[in-house]
Structure formats: C-alpha cells, structure tokens
Amino acid sequence: MTAILRDIITPWLLLIGLCGLIFWQSSGPLPPATPSLPGLDKLAHAAVYALLAWLAARAFATLPWKAHAGLIPWVAAIFAAFYGLSDEVHQLFVPGRSGDVWDLVADSVGAAGGALFYHRRALPHNRG
C-alpha cells in the first residue's frame, strides 16, 4: 500500500491540490498588496504553471501508456496551458478580477518549461 500511495496516489493528489489552490486564489479579488516590480506577476504565473505541468506529467506517468512515455510532457504542457486558459476565463466572472492574455502567455511559457524540465529529468531515455 505504501508504494501505491507514493507512486500513484500522491502525484494525483498534488496535481489536484495545486489546481484547487489556483482556482481558490483566483476566485477572490486581487490581494491588496500586489508586487510593484514590473513583470513579477508574470514570473509568478510562469513559475506556478511550470510546477503545474511538472505535477501533471508526474501524475500522467502513472497511467498505463508507458509505450508512449514521450507524449507525457506534451500532454502535461497542453493540460497546464488549458488550465491557465480556463483560469483566465474564470476570472472574467469574478468581481474585481479580469482575464489577461499576457497572464495566459506567462502560464503557457511556464507550462512548456515545466514539461521540458520533466522531459529532461524524468524520462528514462534522458538518464545515464
């Protein structure tokens, strides 16, 4: 049971948890003390979505498609980018928030970076 928890359940719980955290955070108004450094919010978006893509890749790797393991980073990046799109659309309906194309660009760049990191570090053909 411990191996199942570590190898299968935990990656999915972490992915679902981060998706929930992103949704929760974007369901309220902007925090009153947003960073004043230009571009820092885009860097934060990219970092969160890089983590999301990496967690998605780890979770997707538990599925029975080992013969197509090279697709995992692609699917993870697409998943994370579409989650970013859904979050920006969601924010259109939240009072005090708005959807932002540049946030989506930062989300997508981060998603690609997280998937690339997974591809370079986790796939068996990249070891050695």
N, C-alpha and C positions, 0 to 999 in steps of 0.2 A: 504494500500500500504506500509506503514512503516513496518508492521510486515513481509510482504513478502520480503521486501528489507533486513531487519535484519536477518530473519530466513532462507531465501533461496538464494537470490542473493549474499549477502555479502560473505558467505562461498565459493561459487564458484569463485567469483572474486578474493578473497585472494589466493585460490589454483592456479588459472590460473596465477595470478601475480607472485607468487613465482616460478612457473615452467618457466615463461618467464624470470625472473631475473636470474635463474640458467643457462638457455640457453644462455642469453646475456653475462653473466660473463665468460662462458666457450668458447665463440666464438672468443675471442681475445687471444693475448699472455699472458703468466703469468705476473702478476704485478711485477715490478722490485724490490719491497721491500717485498718479501715474508718472513714470520716469520722464524727466525733461531732456535727457540726452537724445539727439536726433537718431532715429534708426534703432534704438534699443528695443522698442516694442517688436520690430520686425525680426531682430535677432532672437528675442524670446519666442516668437511664433516658430521660427525655424528650429530652434532647439527642442521645443515641445513636440513638434511634428516629426523631427528626426527620431526622438525617443518613441513616438507612437509607431512609426514604420518599423523600427527595430523590434519593438514588442510584438507587433503584428507578424513579422517574419518568424520570430521565435514561436508564436502560437501556431501559425500556419504550418510550421515544420513538424508539428505533432500529428498532422493529418496524413492519411495513407497515400501520399503521392511522391514517395521517395525517388521514383524513376524520373520525376520532373522537378527535382530539387532546384534546378537553375531558374525555375519560374517563381520561386518563393519571393525573392527580393522585388521582382516586378509587381507581383500581386500585392505585396505589402505596401509598396510605394503608391500604387493606384488606390488601394484601400485608404491609406492615410490622406492622400490628396483629396479624395472624395469626401472623407470625413471633414476635412477642412472646408470644403465647399458647403457641405451641409451645415457646418457651424456658422459660416458667414450668412447663409440664408436664414438660419435660425435667429441670428442677431437682428435681422430686419424686422422681426416681430417682437423684439424685447424693447420696452420703453427705455430711452436713454442710450441705446446701442444702435449701431448701423453696420451693415456688411461693407467690407472693404476689399477691393480687388487686390491691393498691394499686400494685405494680410494673407489672402489666398495664395499669392505668388510666394510669399515667405513660407507659408505652410507647405507648399508643393516642393520648393527647393529643399526645405528641411526633410521632407518625406523621402526625396531622392537621396539625400545624404545619409539618412538612417538606413535605408535599404542597401545603399552601396557599402556602408560600414558592415552590415550583416553579411553581405555577399563576400567581402574581403576577409572577414574574420571567422565566419561560422561554417561556411560550406566546406565539405570535405576536400574538394579538389583544390582549395586555396591553402591547404595546410602543407607543411613539410619543408 
